[in-house]
């Protein structure tokens, strides 16, 4: 993320940032999402929309459905932005 979207990285509060990334990875595991591009897309989505949007029932249901080609979650998440 620091190479592609450095503006999404916090200047302060890095501990909170890393905690939010752990939360993203844990959600990905619970939803059986293991492709790196999809986990990265979740991380970007979390940074852009916030924690609430990531944990919304509709978002979690979409993630559990896994109805996107592996590695293409970003396009599915963009529908929610």
N, C-alpha and C positions, 0 to 999 in steps of 0.2 A: 504494500500500500504506500510505503514511503517513496517508492520510485514512480508509481503511476498516479497516485492521488495524494500528494503530500498535504494538500489543503485540508484533508479530512483528519489529519493527525493533530492532536491537541498540543498546544505549546506548554501548557501546565496540566497537572492532574494525570500524568501518565499511568499511575497506579490504577485509577478508575478506568482508563482506556483499556489497559491490559485485562482488567476484570471483565469488562464488557466483551472483549474478544474471547475470553474463556467461556462466557455465557453463550456466545455464538457457536463455538465448537461443541459445547454440550448439547445445544439444541440440534445441531446437525447430526450428532450421534444418535440422539433420541429418535430423530426422523429418518435415520439410516441414509443420510446424505454423506457420501465419502469422496466425491470428486472435488479436487482442489478448486477448480474454477467456481463450483457451486458454493463451496464454503466461503471463498473470497467474496462472491456476490452477496452472500448473507452478511458478511462483515461490512461491506460497503452500504448495504441496505440499512443495517443497524446504525451506522454513523450518520447517514443522511436523514433517516426518519425517526430515529430514537428507539428506545427500548420498548415502549408501548406498542408500536406498529409491528415490531418483530414478534411480540408475544400475543398479538391479537388472535382470537379464535380462528378467524378466517385465514390468517397467514399460516398458522400452525396446521390447519386442515389442508391447505394447499401444499405445504411441505410434506405432510404425511401421504398425500395422494401421489406425489412424485410423478406428475403427468407432463414432464418436459424431458427432452433428450438430455442424457447425462452431459454435464458441462455447460448447459444452456439455461440455468436457473435465472441468470441475470435478466434475460428478456421477460421471463414470467414475473419477476419482482418489479420490473419497470411498469407493469400494468397497475401496480398498487401505489406507485409514486404520484 
